[in-house]
Every structure is written in C-alpha cells, then in structure tokens.
Amino acid sequence: MVTFSKYTLIVLLVPILANCNYLFGQEINTKLEIKQRQIAHGDVIDLEFVFQGNRPDSFAPPKFPKELRLEFVQKNPSEHRVTINNMPVEVTFKYLCKVRVLKPGKFTIPAGNFYWGGRNFTTEKREIEVVDRNVLMDLRKARVANRVFIRATLSNDSPFVGQQVRVVYKVYSSLNLEFMGIKMPEMKSFNQEIVSDKRFTAQREMLNNQLYVTYLVTDRILFANDTGVQKIAPMYLNLKVAEPSRHSHRLHWFDYELSSDELVVYAKPLPKPKPKDFSGLVGNFKLNVSLSDSNTDVNKLLNYKMVLKGLGNIRAYSLPNFSGPIEIEKHEPEKQSNFFLENNLFGGIYHHTYPLVATQNGRYRITGFTLTYFNPDSVKYVTEKASDLILQVGEFKPLKIEKTSAKLDKSESDFTNGDDIRFIHKNNIDLQIKGSQFFGSIGHILATSAPFALLLLAFFGYRRKQQSVQLTDQKQPYTTVSSTNHINAARSLFQSGEKDLAMRELLNALADNLSSNYAIARSEMVPEKMALILKNKGVNQIIISQLLAVWNELEMMQYTPIAVEQQEAYFNKVEQLIIDLK
C-alpha cells in the first residue's frame, strides 16, 4: 500500500488548485478594448470584445448609435493562451469589430454579448470622444513637423543671367513614409537640365547632429533667362506618415501634405558694355580646331574638325559655319553633341566635322574662328580664338624674289602658289619673289640658321626646367610623405572595418597637403573659406570644385555604408587631388 505524507499531498494539490478555474470554467471575465487613443470623424476604429475563460458559444455585437457605422465583425474568435510550466492559466477569446465614426462628438460604445453554457455575459460600456478631423490633423502635423520635412537648397541665389544654379529637393524623415503624389513647381523663367530624377531613393544623412533618412525628389540645374527676382513656387507632396502609438507597439498611419519653402533667385545682369561678338555663353569654355592632314593633293578628301567644350549654358550656342578660301570646297558637316555633369556642374561638347576638297594647288591659311563668353568666376568677358591652320595642296616650291616694293603685314597676307613663282598679295600689290635673288642673301642665312638657334634655346630651357623640378622636389618631401602615411593608415582602417576613422584619415591627407602648400590653418578648413583662399592663390576653379566635392563626400561617408569598389574610388580621388594641388 502506497502512503503519502501531508507535505507530499500539498505539493501535488497546489498546481491543480491553481488551475481549477480553467479546468472547471468557474470564472468568466469580459472586457472591451479600443485601440485608438485619438479619433477623428471619418476614422475607422478597432474594437476588441474579449471573453476570458472557456471558448464562448456565440457572440452578438452591440447595436451602435447612428453616428457609428459597423463595417466588419469577426466571425470566429482569435485565441490567446498564457501558460506556466506548459499548463494554461489564462485563455482569452477576442472578436474584432471595425466601426466608422461619421461625425465629431461624444458617444457611448454599447456592451457586447457573449453566450456560454446557457448564460449571457456582457462587456462594459465605453465612452469615446471624436474630434474634428482638421483639428486632429493640426495636432498631428505639429508633432511630426520636425520629424518629416522637405529641404530645398540652391547652390547660388544671386547668379548672373545664364549662369547655372543647382537646386535639390530632399525629404528628411525619422518616421516611416509612403509617397502618394507629387506636384512639381513649373520654373518657367528658367532653362532646366535634370541631373537626377531617381525619385525617392533612400539614403542616410546627418543634419544638425541628427540622423535622418533622406529621399531625393529631384536634382536639377537651372539657367535664369531674365534679370531680376525670379520666384520658384513650393513643391507639394502627398504622404502617408506612420506615427508610433504612445500606448502600444502599433503604428498609426495618416494622410499628410508636405510642402517646401518658396525659393527666390535674384538674377544679376551681365556687365556692360558687352562685346559686339558676345556669344551668349556663360561659364568656362575652350575651342579647338584640327585638320586630318595638313598636306594633301587636289581633289583629295580631308576633314576639318571644330570642337567646343565647357561647363555652362552650352545649349544656348552652336558652332559657326566653316569659312575658308574659295579654292577649298566644303560639304555638309557631321554634327555631334554630348552633355555631361562634371563636379556638380553641367557641361557639354560640340563636334562639327567638315569634309573638305581642294580644287587647285597652293598653300592656304584657314583662319580660326573666335568665341567670346562671360566667365562668372572672374566676372570678365573672355575671348577664345582657335588657331590658324596652314594647308599645303600639291608640291611645295621654294620662293623666288623679283622685287619688294612694300612692307608686308603677315597677319593680313594670303599665300597662293602658282606654277613657277610665289605670289604674295598685299593691299592689291602683287610681289613676285625669285629664288636667285633670295638664296645667299642675309634673309636666307637667317632662315637657315633659325632652326639651330631654336634647338639651342630649347636645350637650355629644358636644363633649367629640370633644375627647377629638382629644387621643387627637395622643398616638398614632407607633404608627399605625410599624405601617403594618412592614405596608408586609411587603407588599414578600412580593412579592419573602421570606416569612419578611415574617412577621417583621408580628410587628414588633404588637410596636410593644404596646410603645407597653401598655409591654410585647420580652423579655416571649411568649404567656404578653403574655396576663397585657394581662389585668391590662383588655383584653378575646376580643381577647387573637385576638392570641395570630395571633401563633402568624405565627411558624409563617415556615417553611411560604403561598398568595397567605392573605397578604392575615394583613394584615387584623394591621391589625384594631392597631385593637382602641388
């Protein structure tokens, strides 16, 4: 016979007594839960009618007042169990009802009815207060105003007419968003170039010591067409914003309209007087011309290429037509154009290739054309002239001097080649030059000795340049070594996963170079001051723009992820800048 002590019986009975309510269903609890804390008219609220105990036989939703419209009732309850030592100690069954609120005011949620074991169990009643939707939206907007906003930035708010200005629209948010619609400003008083229209590409960015997720809306280059104040209307976005609940882990989504500030650009007129041959271009441009062959034969095809390249409003200009001697036939050119973004500036390149055919022998000068544009950095009009080209058609014959009756202005002379003699046309005077009078003269001696004199000058110039380079290399070992040490340290930090420290070392490499070569103090190494100092010291504007772009990227990349292939790109950029800045 098995016997139990009184202590053994107590141990066995405790878990049974603790769960007797579940086993015998003697205790039943009901309640009504409302998920929303703030309710506006038009909202759909979630009501959960809870039955704690055994599974109820049925549930009957309450009869709601006419201001509350029942839209959904859950037929089968969801079951939730709480267990201790694998023994259920609490079981609840929940029925969900969705009710739309039709007007503001205070209302009573009636009790719900459960039926179980032939008995009726009711929940309590609940009072709700429904506010006007506009009032609630104002409250919500006030709460999220500093957490969701549009930032519109201009690279320059007072450019010259035709000078490019970059405008970027970004959404900054520390909340979950869904983009529903967008209304862009028209910007009719500007010519536009789209830099990037990959809308709503998410990135991380620090602003005022706070981390945001940013969404690029648009990035454009603008060129003002008229002088004076030009206004850019606000941009509007329709969003759904998820606001965290203060009392649960659920997110509350609501519609939200976001708008940017109005932007104002004051376009300055170009300085006067304007040159007569001003092309209308504003920026920085270069011209180049070339011949596919400087020596050719009659009726043989060759190409004359005209190239314009630069940063600025290059679409506002097209290359002039070819103008050459009447003895050279021109054909329709092949025209090509390409546009690009360089150092956050818009630019392009035009190619005009003219097929040419010479109709008779001779030596011809093809005069290079000129281009006058306005450079906003130097605030000056600049004239670029393409070089003159000499085309030799047929065999070259020596000069023969017969008489010289006038002084020649080389810049105004044309060269042609006859059968036996050389003609020089000057102010409607034909000068015939025979070789028998030229050879052995002082002019002949000077002409034949000139190449040897040029060779001697080039040799001594090269030696002097080599000595200068050696002296320069001796003066700047610290900059190269110091910058190299920082770059090597950055590579090691990247390999060990310390990305933020590696980016800082690349910044130090640039900083040491600027300090050594341009005496820029660390306290002055902010983009605006660096740009001004380097510009005053004669550094090319393109190099300054590259430096500022890389500097800003390095500071930003300390806080954002970076791929392996991007790492090497940043090393190459920094190394190239150090070379360019010497």
Secondary structure, DSSP 8 states (H G I E B T S, - for coil): -----HHHHHHHHHHHHHTHHHHHT---EEEEEE--SSEETT-EEEEEEEEESS--SEEE-----TTEEEEEE-SS-EEEEEEETTEEEEEEEEEEEEEEE-SSEEEEE---EEEETTEEEE---EEEEEE-HHHHHHHHHHHHTTTEEEEEEES-SS-BTT-EEEEEEEEEESSEEEEEEEE----TTEEEEEEE--TTEEEEEEETTEEEEEEEEEEEEEEE-SSEEEEE---EEEEEEEEE-SSSS-EEEEEEEEE---EEEEEB---SS--TTEEEEEEEEEEEEEES-SEE-TT-EEEEEEEEEEEE-GGG---------TTEEE---EEEEEEEEETTEEEEEEEEEEEEEE-S-EEEEE---EEEEEETTTTEEEEEE---EEEEES-----BB----S---GGG-EEEE-SSSEEEEETTEEEEEBHHHHTTSHHHHHHHHHHHHHHHHHHHHHHHHHHHHHHHHHH-HHHHHHHHHHHHHHHHHHHTT-HHHHHHHHHHHHHHHHHHHH---GGG-SHHHHHHHHHHTT--HHHHHHHHHHHHHHHHHTSS---HHHHHHHHHHHHHHHHHT-
